[in-house]
Amino acid sequence: MKILVYPADRSGCGSLRMIWPGGLLAEAGHDVTVVPPQSRILRLVMEDSTVKDVLTPDGVDVIVFQRVTQAYMAQAVGVLRRKGIAVVVDVDDDLSSIHPSNPAWAVHHPANEGRVGAGGRPHRHSWRNLATACQAASLVTVSTPALLDVYARHGRGVVLPNYLPDMYYGLPRADSDVIGWPGSFHSHPNDPEVVGGAVARLVDEGASFVMRGDSTGAGRAFGLTEDPPGGGVSIEEWPRAVAGLGIGIAPLADTKFNRSKSFLKPMEMSACGVPWVASPRAEYRRLHEMGAGVLADRPRTWYRELKRLRESAALRQELSEAGRAVAEQLRLRDHSWRWMDAWTRAYEMQQATSRTTVSA
């Protein structure tokens, strides 16, 4: 079975859900090729705005796409299936529920498709195209159970949780009382509201607060007089950047978009030995119930739990060890077979569909 994998990008979900699992499967001897985002080898035959054909390398059985938000690629899913090729569409966010304060909202809202944006280029993305692609796919893979209800109500869906590669494990932990948020404010602008004034109160008491990611505008959101230290970090350096935090936070506002989020952030902190406090969203709660971290549901709880961690090196060590033990169960190397199982299932479903079509 020959499989082509098309990650949406090299950072974030592209690596987590496509590049790293695909690479491990190729190492194990499976015929899996991960196509770099800058080196596409599919060719679309277009007639005006309609995809008439998709030219693929010989012998391809399964093609895996990620975040199919362009209209012509959504059309390509159906064309490929009619040619007998199984198509998997992978999704890790509920793009239809992005908060308007998030810059991605303007990028993916159907009303903006075709409009000319910054730089003079028309918007070509829409969450509606993603819904179309998922409806046409042989199989939809998602990161959380909640996303099945959004993109795989037809029953052809599989949950592939996020797992972590080896580079997250065994890193030295720098114990300190520095509080840090491993996230970018521009993509999570409404999440600090759940913390209320807890971080600002702790900073007033002498705590240090930093970010791993873009911190522009975050100071005001957390009630601080200035933005905390932050800045972009490459995906290769990300685990070490996370491991450098003394105490981690993972705030998530209670929105429809966030209810579909995976436990990636607290899992990363757990693997790096960082004790953390997080919002009680479904997947964060699931990781906590496995034995990691602390949950906080209101500003005074955030303040209390962070203060406890700041004041107790022993508690930080205890949560660090517990988190690492939980994260050991979530190594990608031990779970990459789940991707092969899903892609094989898609192939078998496509074969059954093709036989039914021929018989008819």
C-alpha positions, 0 to 999 in steps of 0.5 A: 500500500503506497501512501502520500502524506501532505502536511499543511506546514512544517510547524505545529500540526504539520509536524505533530500529525503528519511529518513525525508520524509519517517519518516513523512509519517510513522508518518501520518499512511502510511505503509512506512518503511525506511530501514537503509543503514547498514541494507538491507533486500533485497536478490539478487539471482545471477548467475555469474554477472546476477541477477536472482531474488530479495527476498523481504518481503511479501506484498511489493507494492513499493520499492524506491531506491536512486542513483542506481549506481551499475550494479547488483542493476540496474538489480534488478530494472527490476527483481522487476518490472517483479515480479509486484512490483513498483520501484521508483528511486530517483536522485538529481544530474546529475552524468553523468556531474560531473567535472573531478576535483571532486573526485566523477568523478573517482567513477562514470565514466563508464571507471573506473567500475571494475578497482581496486581503493584505498584500493584494491577494484574494482570500482562498481559504474557508472552513466551509471548504474543509467541511466539503472535503471531510464529507467527500473523504474516505476517512476523516482523522481528528485530534479529539472526540469533540471534532468527530461531531463537527467533521465526521458525523457521517461515521467515517471518522477516527480520533488520532490524539496528539502524541510527542516525539522523542525530542521532548523527553529527558530534557533537564528541568530548570527548577524556578518559580518563573511562571510562563505561558507556552503560547502566542497571544495573537492566536489566543487573544481571549484566553487570558481572561480566565486567569483574571488578575491572578498573574498580575497580582503575583507579579506585583508580589515579585513573580516573573512572568514570561511567554514562549511565543508572540507576547505582543498585546499580552501584557494588557490582557493579563493586567500587566503594565507591559508585555512579558518577555516572549518571541517566536521559537522554532519547532526544533527549539520549542521543547527546550524553550518549554523546559526552561519554564519553572511553572507553566500555565495553559489558560483556555476560555470556555468557547466552542472552539476551545472545547475541541482543543487537544491537551497538547500544551499541558502534555508538552509541559508534562513531558518536559517536566514543567509543573502546570496549572490549566483550565478545566476544558475536556481534554485538559481535564482528561490529562489531569485525571491521568495524574498530571498538573492542576486545574483552575476554574476561576481567577482566585483558584489560579492565584492560589495554585500558582502561589502554592507552586511558587512557594514550594520547590517540593510541590514543583518537583512532585508535579514535575515527576508526576507529569513526566510519568504521564507523558511517558505513556504518550510517546509518538513512537509507541503510538505511530501504529495508530496512523497506519491503522487509520490509513489502512482502514481508509484504503479498505473502505475505498476498496469496498466503495470501488467494488460496490460501484463496479458491481452497480 
